[in-house]
């Protein structure tokens, strides 16, 4: 995975509450869609009309948000089903971070496996950030510094956020759970060797 250290990019405001994962990626796209090709279907019900043409009123179809790398969302973002394709769709669209007052729990956990940083902030902060992102002037560019664990808004406001240390380290190094486990192969081997001596009867290959 790509390392996440400092991200400076355009933020798109999606203020709706309870955005369901079926909006982020419709269930019909989870069958027959190869990993790496989910991006065009991100937010498909809102992004396109019944004829498959872009909806000009949808935020991600308009400049400068078309190239957004950050989403600012309302409460309970990505609730509903546990589909990992919702994270893949955002990541393949180009989103690298999502800020919201709260998230669907499974989506929140899945984000870290695809190097998307989900940031939980107070509702008052999110409302301010949504307004700044929607203003378009100055350009809605935010900086997210994972090393320093703070966000800098277009108006210069700096807000700290919390990420669990294990997850922060994984993102900074560009590693998923498996990658973090493989970093500890020496520790795992040492434990197994000690355990073989202490409990030889559970190892069938002895």
PyMOL commands that set and color helices and strands:
alter all, ss='L'
color gray80, all
select helices_A, chain A and resi 21-24+27-30+39-41+44-47+59-61+65-67+85-93+105-114+123-135+165-173+177-182+185-198+200-202
alter helices_A, ss='H'
color red, helices_A
select strands_A, chain A and resi 6-14+70-73+97-100+117-120+141-145+150-152+158-160
alter strands_A, ss='S'
color yellow, strands_A
deselect
rebuild
show_as cartoon
